[in-house]
Amino acid sequence: MSAPQDIFDADTGNRSWWERLRGFQQDKPHLFLLLIMVVIPLFLMNPSTWAVLTLSGLAMGAMLFLMASGMTLTFGLMNVLNLAHGSFISLGAFAGATVLTMWLNDYTSGSLWVNLLAVIPALLFALVVAGLLGVLFERLVIRPVYGDHLKQILVTVGGSIIVMELLQVIWGSNEIPVPRPEALRGALLISDAIPIIGGIALEKYRLLAVVLGLAVYALMLWVIDRTRLGILIRAGVENREMVEVHGYRIRLLFLAVFVAGSALAGIGGAMWAMYREIITAHMGEELMISVIVVIILGGLGSVRGCFYGAMLVGLINLYVGFLEPRLAAVATVGLMVAVLMWRPQGLIPVIKV
């Protein structure tokens, strides 16, 4: 081993725990903040309560990630600000609710396998309907304003209003109940033999939300980082002319990204509908605040940052809501302000994924 390397290793070994902590904070700010977010509440409440709130927060974060990932995907890969994203969330909620409450209502009772015959088609239908709207929206609204953020904001806000009004025309303006499938109600009881979390009840639906969120996150990273399609899209963002010279139609690639982002919003909306068990046409607009906070927290355009930002928002909502309910409404925005004062570029500052 060379002398410079020996000096480096010796210096690393002699670093104090405080220096190592600061290094971890600088190199992995998302993990550092997530660790603090999870550990501090453990000293402020009963361990079993902490475990339940942590799972609930992660489940909420997983659903926020599903909804926010589509918007961060279109911004990170296409540089498009789509403020109509909330309308795609609402559409997905209504599409999924239609399948669950009208078309396949007979499959929402019984065993888990029977319920999945309703839940899976509901999620797929929400995905397809939101994706089809994404095709029309990209061609009619987004395509004429590529590269102009001000016009994108104006036309997408207008498009959002139109979609919201159409939802009320089709499904009505009243709240619609969405009963959760029978097998996804209730909770699983953890054995008393397991330390800390023994004896607590974990909601089945929240467990499903966490698993689905992790699966979508892993799939997105794989497609973007490891597949030919992901490479072409990222190359098209960096140098559109080069990709077109090689014979690839960049417009079709960008259309695919926008449709994927719309479809993810639809799935997130359907999951949120079963989570809240009631939906309205304006639910997407209400969720857009949390979605935008997640995207800013994580770093504009970063899928990884979006995932960790969603987890942080979900956790702080549940922790603060339990410890001090009066501060729950401002906890999310307060977290965003604190993070931006610490890291103005966000936790994972990647403009392009």
Order of alpha helices (4+ residues) and beta strands (2+ residues): alpha-alpha-alpha-alpha-alpha-alpha-alpha-beta-beta-beta-alpha-alpha-alpha-alpha-beta-alpha-alpha-alpha
